[in-house]
Amino acid sequence: MRFSRRSVLKSGAAALAAGPFGRLAVAQPAPARNWKHGLSLFGAPKYAPGFKNFDYVNVNAPKAGAARMIAFGTFDNFNMVVGGVKGSLVAGLDNLYDGLMAPALDEVSTEYGLLAEAVSHPDDFSSVTYRLRAGARWHDGKPVTVDDVIYSLTVFKTHHPQWSAYYRHVTKAEQTGEREITFTFDGPGNRELPQIVGQLNVLAKHWWEGTDASGKKRSIEATTLEPPLGSGPYRIKEFVPGRTVIYERVANYWAKDLNVNVGRDNFNEVRFEYFRDSTVAIEAFKADAIDWRTENSAKNWASAYDFPAVKDKRVVLEEFPINSVGGMQAFAFNIRRPKFADPRVRRAFNFALNFEDLNKQIFFGQYRRVNSYFEGLELAATGLPQGAELAILETVKDKVPPEVFTTPYSNPVTGSAEAIRDNLRQATRLLREAGFEVRNQKLVNTKTGEPLTVEVLIDQPTWERIVLPYRPSLQRLGIEMTVRMVDDAQYENRLRQRDFDMIIASWGQSLSPGNEQRGYWGSQAADQPGSRNLAGIKNPAIDALIDRVIFAKNRDELVAATKALDRVLLWNHYVVPQWTYGKVRTARWDRFGRPAELPKYGASAFPTIWWWDAAKAAKAGSRS
């Protein structure tokens, strides 16, 4: 489960409780099914039935050593059902659980059986049936059952708005055979739904409905720091709340020899150390308290890794291409607030951003501007709409800005004093058209006299040096900008309550977008606490285009529909796009081995398919 999702209507939870999710009440003959070993959104899976392992793994990788990584912020919760709604969820919790299916890192939108040994669905995708493996076991030795799967879907849909949205089209889940579970959908044609169900992390019903060591009944609705029972490759070994969590490999993991798991999960321990500040995290890495660091700061990448262990090659700096994900990172408006309701106001903010100077002075020239909500993917809109994309856009022509059809989207460019002045003139014109004027050097609403101000809410000190250079340009327009930094808990609460003017936000996109788009931009998600529709978008044209994406019948139609969606989002100016690098920058102590060729869609794939290399570790020296 990797995407953000949208909430269902309140009646959805009531319907859920009314009984569509349950065991088979009366024994019936199982219908004939066309069982498959895997699912692919478009086309056939690469790996044939009975395959031994994925091509990109080392089948002889040793099981040894530990991988120590960084997490930022804090944690006080091991219950993923309420993660993001209550408390701060611990990093790495997916290691405890198995899904019905497992993804391949060298294919697009393809899954193979994990808890499920086989899957079947009708040609119209109106339902899907999974058959569980007889040998699937929880860490306490009890079998994974159909009841566990039904329970998991129920609690995710009931207690978390984002999961609720992601599984909103699943109207019924029932046992239809000895180890078979059938999920019925609210309509035909949604090719993604069988895979969405396959991504479900399955929880142990008997554990969550049981009692803890003190005899207290557990609650799936509450945060907890009691390590949960899982069925996956790791379990929680020890932890210090908010500071450290250590996962240990389960030696007798029931699926360790399964084809989708061969050559992966090779470390005996995976450890996350928590930091609140990037500078402190870098110093911990330099001191060899951390093995692996992903670097998100251009300044750090340019200047923070000049120390002896790098020079003598005990520390390796390496960039990995990003082929599987794209997306948008931006200054995001809360358009629920009237002052940001007019797209001309929002566009004026884009004209005020001097990216070229920011890139030169702060980012060491490393970045390029984001020009798409699907940046870096073939799904990004380019040029003017043509062919199938144009035909799709014609269906919403009266509901979208005219520029969608007449002008390729591009962000304003500065780079010279003259260009800066011209951009600010354009911004002033837009603000005047939107009903604002300057009085006593303050931009005010012409009718009410209320000043236009903006507070940028952040939760990391590193963002401040990025936001503050934005202020002078806005001041020249008469807009007062303030920066408010709060701790993680306050930040999450204010986002849930939609209590902000502007934030720095990002929306990741896969190569095959689908239902998660409703959670990002759909009207029903706009007022749902915890949804990823942070901007508060309510736009019938966008809702219609999201449906075209979800119900695309082939890859070409999906690409065309996504480009159309991208174009309409861009021309509504819901965000001020930021910048991207296009690669993952990493630093590691050279103690690890990896396959000679990494999978195309896995980026670094660390620590999943890497392993402990004893010879390299000896050369790198002892850990601190």
N, C-alpha and C positions, 0 to 999 in steps of 0.2 A: 504494500500500500504506500504509494509515493506521491499522490496528488492531493491538492486541496479540493474541497467539495462544497456543495451548497445545501442549505437546510430545506427540509420539506415543510409543508404546512403543519400547524399544530395537530390537525386531524390525522396526520400520518401516524403519529405516535399512538393515538387512540385506536386507529385501525390495527396497528401492530399488536397492541395488547388484546385485541378482540379475538385473535386466534388463527390468522392465516399462516403463522410460522409454528409448525408443530409436527408431531410424529404421525405416521400413517395410522388412521383410526381403524380401518378395516383392511384386512389382507386382500390384495388384488393381484392378478397376474401381471408381471412386469411386461411392459410393451417391448417389442423388438427395437433394439437401438443400434445405431451405427457408431460403435465405440472407436475413439481415437486416443492416441497417446499424447497428443499436443494440440495446441490451438495457434493459429496465425491470423492476424486481423485481415490481411490480404495475401492470397497465395498460399502455397503449401509450406509447412515447416521444413527447415533445412535438414534436420536429423530424422532419420527413418525410425520406425518402431524397432525396439530392441537395441538401440545404439548404446555403446559402452560408456562413453563420456563425451563431454564437450571438447572440441578440437583445441581450444585455447588453454587448457589446463595441463599441469605436470602431474601425470597419474602417479608418479613416484615421489611426489613432494613429501619431505619428512614432516612428521607431526612433532613440533618442538618449539621452545622459545616463547617469547612474549612480544607483543606489539603495544607500544605506549603512545597514545595519541592525545590531542588537545580537544577540549570542549570549552565553550565560552558561556559565561553566566553562572547559573547554579542549577540545582535540581532538588526536588523534595517529593518526587512521585514516581512510582513504578507501575502505575495503572494507565495503560495506553488508551483505554476507553474514554477517560476524561482528560487525557493529555491535550493541552491547548485550551481547555475550558476551565480546568481547575489545576492550580499548582504549576510546577515546571517539570516536564517529563525528562527523565534521565536519557543520556545519549546511549545509543547502541542497543536499545531494548528489543529491536527486531531480531537480534541474535537468539532470543529465547524461544521464538515461535516459528512454526512452519505454516505455509499457505497451502491451499489445495494444489496450486501450480507454482512453478519456479521459472523465472525468465532466463533466456539465453542472452549473453552479452555480445554475441556476434550476429544477432538478428534483430530486426525491427518488430516490435509488438508481437513476439512469439513466446509461448509458455509451454512447458512440459510438466507432466505429472509429478507431484511431490507427495502430499498426503493422499492425493487421488491417483489411482493407477490407470484410470480411464475417464474419458469425458465424451458426452454425446449431446448434440443439439439438433433440432429440426432445421430445415433449410431456411425457414423464415426468422430464425433467431428469437422465437417467442419464449423459449425456455432453455434451460441447460441442466443436464444431469451429470453428477460426479459419482464415481464409485471409489470408495475409500480403500486404501491398502489394508489388508488383514493384519499386517505386522506393525502398523503405526502405533507408537506408544508415547505416553507422557513420561516424564523423568521419574515418576513414582512407579512405573511399570504397568499402569492401567492403560487399556486400549483407548485410542482416539475414536470417538463415535460420531454417528450422525447427530445425536443430541448436542454434542459439543459444537458442531458446525452451526446448527440452528440457533443455539444459545448465543454464539458469537455474533452472528448477524443481527439478532434481536437487540443485544445490548449496545452494539455500535450504532444502530439506527435510532435507538431510543435515547441515548445519553450523550451523543456528540453531534452537533449540527453539521459539521463538515462531512463526517461519515454518513450521516443521515441523508445528505444530499447525494453523495456518491452512490449510495445503494437505493436511492429513492424509487427507481424503476422496478425493483424486486418486490413484487406484491405477495408472493407466497413462497415458502420453503417447507418442504415436507419429505418425510422418508418414503421412498417408493420401491425399496428393495432391501435386502439384508444389510448391505453397506452402501446403499444408494440414497442420494439426496437430490431432489429436483427443485430448482428455482424457477418460478414462473414470473415473467415480466409483464409490464402493463401494456405492452403492444409489440407487434413484430417489427423487424427491420433494423434494430439497433445492434449492429455486428459486434460492438465493443462489450456488451453486457456479459456474455459468457466469460470473457477474460477479466472483467471487473470483479465478478464473483470469485474467480480463481485466485485473485490477489488477497482475499480475506485472510487475515491472521486469525488462526483458530485458537480459542482460549479453552482452558479446562473448566468445564461447568462444575464438576464435583468439587474442585478446589475453591472456586469463587463463591460457591454456595455453602461452603463448609465454615469451620471456625479456625481461628489462629491458635498459637500455643497457649494463650491465656484463656481460651474458651470463648473468646469474643467472635461473634458472627461477622464474616467479611462482608464488605459492601462494594459492589461493582460501581456504585455511584460516587465513591469517595476516593481521594488520593490515599496512597499507602506507601510505606517504606518497608513493607514485608516483601521479600523477594518472591515473585509469583512462580507458580509451577508452569513449566513450559514443555514443549516437545522438540525444540530445536537443537542446534549444534552446541549451544553454550548455555550456561546457567550463571546466575550472579553468585560469585564466591564471597566477596566482601565489599564494603563500601563505607565511606564517610560522607554523610549527607552534605550536598553542596560542594564537595571537594574532589572525591575520587570514587570511581566504581571499577571493579575488576570482574571480568567475565572469565570463567574457566571452561575449557572444552569438555564436553560430555563424552567420556571414553567409550561408553556403550550406546551412544546415540543410535537410535533405531534405523536412521536413514543414511548412515555414514558411507555405506557402500553403494548407494543408489546412484544411477548414472548422472543425475543432475548435481550430485554432491561430490563425486570423485574429483580429487585434486584441489578442493577448496576447504576453507575453514581449517587451516593448517597450524595455527598458533595454539599453544596450550593455554595461553592467556591473552586476552585483549583488554587493555586498560585505558580508561579516559581520566585525564587530570583536568580539573576545571580551573579556569582563569577568568577574571573579570576585565583584564587589561591586556592588550596585545603586546605591549612592551615587556611586561613581566613574562608573558608566554614565550617570547623570543629568548629572553635571558635563560629561562628554564631549558629551552631547547639547546642553547649554546653550552649549558652546563651538563648536558647529556642526561637530563631528567626526563626527556621526551625523545622518542625515536623519529617521529614523523610530524611534519608541519605543512599544512596547506597555507600558502601566503596570499592574502587578498589585498595587500597594500603595495602600490607601485613604489612608494618611497622605501619601504622595507626591502623590497626585492632589489632595488637599485643600490641600497647602502647598508643594510643590516647584516649581510652575510659575508663580511670580510673579516674572518677570524681564522686562527690556525688550523682548525679541523677541516675547514673548506679548502684551504691552500694545500694541505697534505692529503686531500681526497678521502679523509675518513667521513666527511659529510659530502653528500652528493646533492647538487641542485639540478632539478630536472623539470621540464615543462611537458605536459601531456595534452594532446589535442582533445577538444570537446566535440564529439560527433553525434552524441545521442540527445543532447538537450540544448535548448536555446531559451529565449524569453526576453522579458523586459525588466530592467532595473531603472527606477525613476524617482523623482520627487512626485509624490502622489497627493492630489487634492482630496479633501473631504467635501464632495460636491453636495452633500446633504446640507451644508451651510450656505445660506443664500448668497453670501458674497462671492462664492465660487460657482454659482449656478450657471452663469453665462460663459459659454465656451470662448468668447472673445477675451474675457479676463484671463482665463487659463492660458490661452495662446500668448497673451502679452507676457506672461511669466517666462515662456520659452524664449521669446525675443530678448529677454533681459539676462539670460544665462550666457556668460562668456566662456564657452567650453574650451575654445582654442587656447586662451590664456591659462585657464585652469590646468589643461593638459600639459602645457609647457612648464608652468611654474611649480606645480604640485605633483603631477603624475609622471614626470620625466619623459613625456612624449610617448608613453606606452599604450595609451588607450585610443579607441575610435568611438564615435558617437553611435548610440543605439538608434536605429531608424525603423524598428519593427517590434511588435509584441512577440514575434517569432524569430528574433534576431539569430542569425547563424544557421538557419534551417531553410530548406527549399520551400517552406510554407510562407516565407516573408513576402509581402506584396512589393512589387517592383514596377516601375514605369506606370503606364496607364492600364486599366483593366481591359482584358481582351477575352474572346472566346467564351469558355464555360464560366470563368469568373465574372465577366461582364453580364452574362445572362442571369446569373444568380443575383448580382447587384441590381439589375433592372426590376426584380421582384420587390425591392424595398426602396425604389428610387425616390418616392415622395417623402421618405422618412430619414434620409441621410443628407449630409452637407453636399452641395453641388460640386465642391472640389473633388469629391470621390471620383467623379467621372472625367474631370477636366485637367487635374493637376497631380503629378506624382508627388507623394509626400516626401518632404525633406526638412530637417531641422535647420533653423537659422545658423549661418556661419559668420564668425567674427574674423579675427586674425589681423585686423588693422583698426586704427582709430576711426577711420571713416566708416568702416563696416559696423563698428560698435554704435556710432552715432546714428547710422541709418536704422539699425535694429531698434534702438530706443525710440526713434521717431515712429516706427511701425507699432511699437508697443503703446505709445501715447495715443496714437490714432485709434487703436482697438479699445483702449480703456475709455476714451471719450465716447466712442460709439456705444459702449456698454453702459454709459450713464455716470461716468466719473470725471471729475475735474480737479485741478490743483488749486488749493486755497492755502495761503501762508505756508507754502512748501510741503503741504500734506495732500495726498490724494484722497478725495472724499466723494461719497455718493452725492450726486448733484441734487437729488430730491431730499434726502434725509440729513445730509451733512456729516454722516458717519465716516470716520477715516477707514481706509482699507489697510488692514494690518494682517500679518501672517506669523503664526508661531510654528516653527519647525520642531517637531518632537523627535528626539533621538534617545538611544539607550547605550551608545558606545562613545567614548571620548574621541576615537579616531574619526567619527563622522563630523565633529565640530570643525576641524580644519578644512573639510570639504564644503561645508555649508556656509561658513562665514564669508568666503570670497563672493558669494552670491549677493550679499547684503548691499554693497555699494551701488550696484546696478539698479537694484530695487529702490534704493534711496533716491536715486536720480529721477525715478518715476514718481516719487512721493509716497512710496509704500514702506511702512516700517516693518522690518523683519526681526523677530527675536528667535533665539534658539533655547529650547528647554530640554535639558538632559535629566532623565529619571532612571531609577534602577529597573532591573528586569521585570520585577513583579508589577510595579506601577505602569511600566510601558505596556505589558500584556493586558492589564486591566483597562487602560485607556483605549487601547485598540478594540477590545471587546465591546466597550461602551461607546465606541465611535467618538471619543472625546479628543479630537485633534483637528488642527487646520491642515497641516501638511506633514507627511512622513516620508522616509526613504523606504521604498518597498520594492520587492521583486516577485515576479511570477515565472516560475520555471515551466518550460514547455517541452513535451516529448515529440518524437517524430510522428506520432499518431495521436493528435489531440482528440478529445471526446467529451465525456460527461463532466469532467472537471471544469470545462469552460463555463458551465452554468454557475459553478461556485465562484469563479473569478469575476464574471461580468453579468450574470443573469439577474433579472429584476427581482425574483423571489429571494435571492441571497442578499440583496442590498440592506435589508433591515434585520437580518438574522445575526445575532451576536456570535462571534467566532467564525463566521464565513470569511472567505478570502476576497469577497467583493468589498475591499477596503474603501474604494473611492465612492461607493454608493450609487453605482450605475443602474439606472432604470430606463431602458431604451428598447422599445418594441422591435426596432430593426435589428438590433444586436441579438435579442432573444430569437428572432427568426433565423438569423445567420448561424447562431449556435446550433439550432436544430438541424440546419443543413450540414453542419460539420458532423454532428452525432449520427445522422442517418445516411451518411455517404455510403454508396454501394460499392465503390471501388477506390483505388488510390488516387486516380486522376480527379475524381469528384471531391475527394477529401482535400486535396491540395487546392483546388479551385475555391471551395467553400471557405477554407481557412484563410486564404489570401483575401477574400472578400471581407471576412470578419476583421482581419488585421487592418485593412484599409479604412473601414468605418470606425474602428476604435481610434486609430491615429487621427483622423480628421475631426473627431469630437474633442480632442485635446484634454483628455481626462488626467494626463500626467505630463510632466516635463521629462522627457527621456534623458537618462544619464549616459553611461559609457560602458564599454566592454573590452575585454582583453582577448577572449577567444581561446584561451588555453588555461589549464590548471597549473599554477606554479607551486612546486613542492620542494621541500628540503628534507633530507633523511640521513640519519646515521647509517653507514653502509654495512648493515648486518643481515640483509635480506636477499633472497633469491626470487626470481620471477620468471615466467615463461618468456622464451625468446621473442615471441610475437604476442603482444597484448590484444585482447578482443577490441574490435573497432568501436563498439558502443559502450565500453566500460571505463573510459578515461584511464586513470592509473590502476583501477581495480584493486587498490590496496585497502585493507589487508586481505580481501576475500580470496584471491588466488595466489598471493605471495606466500613465502615460507621463510623460516629461520635458516640462515646459512652459517653454520658453525665456523667455517674457515674464515669467512668475511668478518664475523663477529670477533674472532681472535685478533685480527688485524686492526679492527676499529678500537679495540681496547675495552676495558671493563667499564660498566655503567656506573653512574654516580649513585 
